[in-house]
Amino acid sequence: MINIRIPAPDYVLKRNDGGGTPGEPAISSKYGFSDYMNIPRDKGGIFMFYNLNDELLFVGKARKLRQRIRKHFEDTVSPVKDHRDEIAEIAVCCIEDPMEREIYETYAINKDQAKYNVDKVFFN
């Protein structure tokens, strides 16, 4: 039996309303995530979208993480396009090896039964 363990996230972004406490300036955010710009622009890896109940909504992989995550919030063909408001947290793991990204993505989709992934699904 092969033992696969998803690496701990390098970045965890939580959605905020941009408000903060009264009297403080509003928090600048992109897509509701104030730490969006901390995602590396030139690194590859996997990303996982979670809802408020910590249920896994979607898992994806990318050669360039920030650009790919941005696409999910702007694209009209993204599997999560109708569920963007449901995303409350984004976990990002930097993984440079393309084969490892593929393995981790497929494993995470099936282990945690990602709600909106349609490809690479072996559960039903």
SULTACOR-V88605 format. One record per helix or strand of 2 or more residues. SS is the DSSP state (2 for helix, 1 for strand). FROM is the first residue (numbers start at 0). TO is the last residue. If there is no record, write none. Layout:
ss: {SS/SS}
from: {FROM/FROM}
to: {TO/TO}
//
This chain:
ss: {1/2/1/1/2/2/1/2}
from: {10/35/44/55/64/83/88/97}
to: {14/37/49/61/73/85/93/110}
//
